[in-house]
Amino acid sequence: MGNSLSTARIVSFNANGIRAASRKGFFDWMARFNPDVVCVQETKAQAHQLTDEVFHPRGYHCIYNDAVKKGYSGTAVYSRVKPRAVTTQLGWEPVDSEGRYLQCDFDGLSVISLYVPSGSSSDAALEKKFTFMELFYEHLRALKRKRRDFIICADWNTCHQNIDLRNWKPNQKNSGFLPEERAWLDRIYDEIGFVDSFRVIDKEPDRYTWWSNRGQAWANNVGWRLDYQMITPKLVPAVRAASIYTDERFSDHAPQVMEYALEIKA
């Protein structure tokens, strides 16, 4: 399939069920939009349920990392260039059995699809998220020491600053905008050195990627910016464009699109 163009278009998208997103036109959009790499979170399907050709779009290498539990979690990567290596296990829970991590290695660059646990449903869910945060912080430190660049496309399930969600004041006591969660992102940025690529060029408010299905959240743009691409510092000069696709609705999340001046090589 060769190499990608010198400007790489990379998409991060929480599908909230890849089969449901497909029915809503996601793969039709993908064919028109023609990205180089698409990182999907929450596929909510097993490989045997994804045999239809729509789930293996032409021109892409398709990698799925399913959760053991049916209809839950899971990640995927669609890449025009075949990865040199693929990592689906980190050796700890809840990552491994829930298919939350999928890393594709290319020449000097790794692209990761990541689904961070949500802590909003219960105290137990929040503890699970805190455990993940602690272990994943150490994993990010280890990645930063490697002699390659990283693009981590994820539903982080956390907003960083007040401008990242509409109703920030009442949500300071809710998972997704807790002080501990925001401090975790501070440490990733300030101590390890990863960079929120979207904010490199777009520092405006009201840039959201998730809207509740309750009420009129979508219609009134009462949202949260939960989906973004973290990059290693050397990639900052390569950031060319940032956008969130909202012309169609494939999920309760919207695809977050970045363009980088780089060539993805096998």
N, C-alpha and C positions, 0 to 999 in steps of 0.2 A: 504493500500500500504506500510505500515511500514515506517521505517526511512531510510534516505540516508546513504551512506557509510561515514566513518570518514573523508575521503577526499572529500570535496564538490567541484564539478566542476560547475561553474556559467558562463553563457554566456550573453553578452549584444549585441543586434543586431538591427540596424535600417534597416527594411525590405524594406522601400520605396514602400510599398504595399505588404501585406502578401500574396495575391493571386499571384502576379507576382513572389515573392520570391519562392513560392511553385512550380510554373511552372519551375523555374530554379534549382530546386533540394534541396531547403533548408531543407525540412522535411526528405528527404532521408538522408542527411548529419546528421541531428539531431538524427535519429534512429541509425546510425552507431557510432556517437560520444558519445551518451548516457550521456548527462549532467544531473545534478540534478535539476538545475533551469535555465530557459531561459527567459530573459527579452527582449521583442520586443518593438520597437518604430516605429511609422508611419505604423500602420496596414492598414490604408486607406480603411476600410471596416466596415460594420454594421454586427451585430450578425446574422441577417437573411441571409446574404450573405456567411456565414461561417458554413453552416450546413454539408458540406461534411466531412467525417470522417478524411480526411487528416489534417483538422484544429483542430482536437481533438485527437492528437497522443496518441496511446495506452500507458498506464502506467503513464500518466500525468494528473494532475488536471489542467484544462484550464480556465483561467480567462481573459476576454476581457473587456476593457474599451473604448467604442467607442466615437468618436466625434459626436456632433449633426449634423454637416455638413457632407454629404455623400462624400466618397472618400478623406477624409482629416484626418490627424493626427491619434490619437488613439494609445493605448498601450495594451500590453498583457503580461501575465506571464504563463509559463508552468512549473509546479512543481511536482516532484515525491511525495513529502509530502504535504498533504492537509493543507493549512494555517488555523490557528486558527481564524484569522480575516482578512478582506480585506477592504482597504480604497481607494475610487476612487474620493473623493471630498475634496477640501481644503477650500471651501467657498469663492473663489475669481477667477476672470478671469485673463488670458485666460485659466487657468487650467481646470476648471470644464466642460465647454461646449465643450472643444476640446479634452477631454480624454487624457490629458498629464501626468497624475500621477496615478500610480497603486501600492499600498503598500500591501504586504503580510506579515503577522505577524506569526512567528513560536515561538518555545520555546526559549526566550531570544534573538531572532534575527529577524530583519525585512529586507526583500529584496524589493527594490523599482525599478520599471521600470519608467523612466522619459524621457520626450521629451521636451527639452528646445526650445523655439521659435527661429527661425532664424531671424536675423535682416538684411539680405543682400539684400532683394528685393526692399526696399523703406525706406524712412525716417520714415514713419508710422510703418513699421515693426520693425525698430530699436527701436523706442519709446516703442513699445509693449514688445520687449525683455528687455529693461531697466526696465520697470515696473515689469515684471516677476522677474528679478534679485533681485530687491529691496525686493519684498514680499517673494521670496523663501529664501533669506538669513535669514530672520527672522524665517521662518519655519525650516531651518536647525539648527538655534540656539535652537529652541524648541525641536527638535529631540535629540540634543546632551545632553539635560538635562534629558532625559528619561533613565531609568535603563535597557537598552537593547542595543545591537549592531545593526548597520545598514550597509547594502551594497546597495549603490545607483548606479544602472546600467543605464547609460543614454547616449543619444546623447546630449552632452552639447553645441554643436554648437559654441564652443570656444576652441582655442588652448592656452596653458599657456605660453610656452617658445619657443624660436627660433627653438629648435630642433624638435618641434612638427608639423612643416610644412615646406615643401621644400622651397617655395618662401616667406620667412618671411619678407624680406625688403619691397617689394612693397605692401604687405598685411597689413602693420601697419595702413593703412588708411581705411581698409575694415572690415566690421563686421565679427566677428570670430577671429580677432586678434587686435582689438582696445585696446588702453591703458586702457580704462574704463572696458572692459570685462576681461582683464588679471588681473587688480587690484581686480576685484570681486572674481576671483579664489584665489588670494593671501589672501584675507580676510577670505575666507572659510577655507583655509589651516592654516593660521597663527593665526587668531583670534578665530575661532570656534574649529579648531583642526582636521577636516576631513583630510584624507590622500588619495592620488592618488595611489591605490594599484599596478597598473602596474609599476609605477616608483620605487616602493620599491625594485624590483629586476631587472628591465630592464631600464637602464639609457641611452641607445643608441639612436642616431638619426635615421631618416628614418623609424620609426615605425608608420605607418599611418593606419587609418581606413576608410578614405573617399577619393575618387578621382573623380574629375569632369568627366562627360561624354563627355566633349568637348576635341577635339584634341587627343593627345596620353598620357593623364595624367596617366592612368592605366599602360600602357606599359612602361612608363618612370618613374613610381613611383613618380610622382609629386602629393603628397597627403597632407592630414591634419590628425592629430590625434584628432578627435572630440568625440570619443566614449571611455569611460573609467569608471571604477568602483571606486567610492569614498567609503571609509570605515571609521568607527570609530577607534580611536587609539588602542583600546584593541585587534583589529583584525590583527594588523600589524604583530605580531609574527606568525600568522596563514597562512600568504601568502606563498604559495609553488611554484607556477608556473604562468607565464603570457605569453600569445601568441595572435597573430592575425591570423585568418585563411584566407589564400589567395589562396589556391590551386584551389578553385572554386569561381565563382563570382555570388552571389545570388542577389546583389543589388549594388548601388553605394557606399555602406558601406560594411565593412567586419565584421564578428563576432569577438568580443573581448572576450577572454576566460581567466578566472582566476581559479586557484585551491587553495582552503583553507583547512588547517588542522582543520576541524570542522565537527560536526555532526548536520545536520538539523533535528530537532525533532518537531513533531506535538504538 
